[in-house]
Amino acid sequence: MKHVGVGAFVALALMGSGCTWQRIDPPPVFHGPQVPVRVGVKMSTNLTSVLYGPGMVKCLSTWQAFESVAYPYRPGDKVDAVLDIRVRGRWVPDTSGNLWRGFLVGLSMFTLSPAMGLSMTGRHDLDVSMKKDAVEVARYSIHQETSVTWGLFASLGKVLDKADDLQVSRLAYALIQRLQGDWPRIRKKLGK
């Protein structure tokens, strides 16, 4: 009887662990040529910018996407241009069918958990203005949508952290791609 109890516990533990999966893409990594400009970064004070902005700056610095990054920018810093950054948006849970998914997973003794879980989509907008001596050189509006899914028993804190890291790096990656594509025009305006 003792072995049956241990066996049942192990079986339940194994079934429950199937619900801890996460489907979150790895963040992009920039390997392209550097944009040869020293930039200062000024961040908007809205909540999403405060939460996502420093991570974006960290990505740009780690990737060495620019010659140098001064953040937070202070007047007098030796830069060629200043980026004004504002991030807006939020994560939206996919609530359609969550109750039924949870019911079916429980009813199936968790055997359906690898196929059914919870999901959410991050919808964020990045507004960036590049200025030289208070004169606008370039302006970009970038929209990024990212979807993630996870099992019922996955750590929500870890899921949210990974999802935020992914969205931050995708926004930074999209920005540097836009700047690279626009560099011939920007270079003339910056006198480089």
C-alpha positions in Angstrom: 0.0 0.0 0.0 2.9 2.3 0.8 4.3 1.8 -2.7 1.0 2.6 -4.3 0.8 6.0 -2.5 4.4 6.9 -3.5 3.6 5.8 -7.1 0.5 7.9 -7.2 2.4 11.0 -5.9 5.2 10.5 -8.5 2.6 10.1 -11.3 0.7 13.3 -10.2 4.0 15.2 -9.9 5.0 14.2 -13.5 1.6 15.1 -14.9 1.6 18.5 -13.1 5.1 19.2 -14.4 3.7 19.0 -17.9 1.8 22.2 -17.1 5.0 24.2 -16.4 6.0 24.6 -20.1 6.5 28.0 -21.7 6.5 29.0 -25.4 8.5 32.2 -25.4 10.8 33.0 -28.4 14.4 33.8 -27.7 15.2 37.5 -27.9 16.8 38.8 -31.1 20.5 39.6 -31.0 21.9 42.4 -33.2 25.1 41.5 -35.1 24.9 44.1 -37.9 27.3 46.9 -38.5 27.4 49.6 -35.9 25.7 53.0 -36.6 28.8 55.2 -36.3 27.3 57.9 -34.1 27.4 58.9 -30.5 23.9 59.2 -29.1 22.4 60.5 -26.0 19.0 59.0 -24.8 16.2 61.0 -23.2 13.4 58.8 -22.0 9.7 59.8 -21.6 8.4 59.7 -18.1 5.3 57.6 -18.8 5.2 54.3 -16.9 5.8 52.0 -19.9 8.8 54.1 -21.0 10.2 54.0 -17.5 9.8 50.2 -17.4 11.0 49.3 -20.9 13.4 52.2 -21.8 16.4 51.2 -19.7 16.2 47.7 -21.0 16.2 49.0 -24.6 19.2 51.1 -23.8 21.0 48.1 -22.2 20.3 46.1 -25.4 21.7 48.8 -27.7 24.8 49.2 -25.5 25.4 45.5 -25.2 25.0 45.0 -28.9 27.3 48.0 -29.5 24.8 49.3 -32.0 26.2 52.8 -31.7 29.6 54.3 -31.3 28.5 55.2 -27.7 25.3 55.6 -25.8 24.9 58.3 -23.1 22.0 57.5 -20.8 20.5 59.4 -19.2 21.5 62.2 -21.5 22.5 65.4 -19.8 23.2 68.7 -21.6 26.9 69.0 -22.3 27.4 65.2 -22.9 29.5 64.8 -26.0 27.1 63.3 -28.5 26.3 63.6 -32.2 22.5 63.3 -31.7 19.9 62.8 -29.1 17.2 60.1 -29.2 13.9 61.0 -27.5 12.2 57.7 -26.7 8.6 57.0 -25.7 7.1 53.5 -25.3 3.4 52.9 -25.0 1.3 49.7 -24.8 0.6 46.8 -22.6 0.2 43.0 -22.4 -3.3 41.8 -23.1 -4.3 38.3 -21.8 -6.2 36.0 -24.2 -9.2 35.4 -22.0 -11.3 33.7 -24.7 -11.7 30.1 -23.7 -9.4 30.1 -20.6 -12.1 28.6 -18.4 -12.8 25.8 -20.8 -9.1 25.1 -21.4 -8.5 24.8 -17.6 -11.5 22.6 -17.2 -10.5 20.3 -20.1 -6.9 20.1 -18.8 -8.1 19.2 -15.3 -10.6 16.7 -16.7 -7.9 15.0 -18.7 -5.8 14.6 -15.6 -3.3 17.1 -17.1 -2.6 15.0 -20.2 -3.8 17.9 -22.4 -1.7 20.5 -20.7 1.2 20.4 -23.3 -1.4 21.4 -25.9 -3.5 23.8 -24.0 -2.4 26.7 -21.8 -2.7 30.4 -21.2 -1.6 33.1 -23.5 -1.1 36.8 -23.8 0.0 39.3 -26.5 2.1 42.4 -25.9 1.1 45.3 -28.1 3.6 48.2 -27.8 4.4 51.3 -29.8 7.8 52.9 -29.8 8.0 56.6 -30.8 11.6 57.9 -31.4 12.8 61.2 -32.5 16.5 61.8 -33.4 17.6 65.4 -33.0 20.8 67.3 -33.5 21.0 70.7 -31.8 17.2 70.6 -31.2 16.6 70.0 -34.9 14.8 66.8 -35.8 16.8 64.6 -38.1 14.6 61.5 -38.1 11.3 60.2 -36.6 10.1 56.7 -36.3 6.9 55.0 -35.0 7.3 51.3 -34.5 4.6 48.8 -33.6 5.6 45.5 -32.1 3.3 42.6 -31.2 4.6 39.5 -29.3 2.5 36.5 -28.2 3.6 34.0 -25.5 1.9 30.9 -24.1 2.5 28.9 -21.0 1.2 25.9 -19.0 -1.2 26.2 -16.1 1.4 25.7 -13.3 4.3 27.7 -14.9 5.6 30.5 -12.7 3.8 33.6 -13.8 6.6 35.8 -12.5 9.1 34.0 -14.7 6.8 34.1 -17.7 6.2 37.9 -17.3 10.0 38.5 -16.9 10.8 36.6 -20.1 8.0 38.1 -22.0 9.1 41.7 -21.1 12.7 40.9 -21.9 11.6 39.6 -25.3 9.5 42.6 -26.1 12.2 45.1 -24.9 14.8 43.4 -27.2 12.4 43.3 -30.1 11.7 47.0 -29.8 15.4 47.8 -29.6 16.1 45.6 -32.5 13.4 47.2 -34.7 14.8 50.6 -33.8 18.4 49.8 -34.8 17.2 48.2 -38.1 15.3 51.4 -38.9 18.3 53.6 -38.1 20.6 51.4 -40.2 18.2 51.5 -43.2 18.0 55.3 -42.9 21.7 55.9 -42.2 22.7 57.3 -45.6 20.1 60.1 -45.2 20.8 60.6 -41.5 24.5 60.8 -42.0 24.2 63.8 -44.3 22.0 65.6 -41.8 24.5 64.9 -39.0 27.4 66.0 -41.1 29.2 62.6 -40.7 
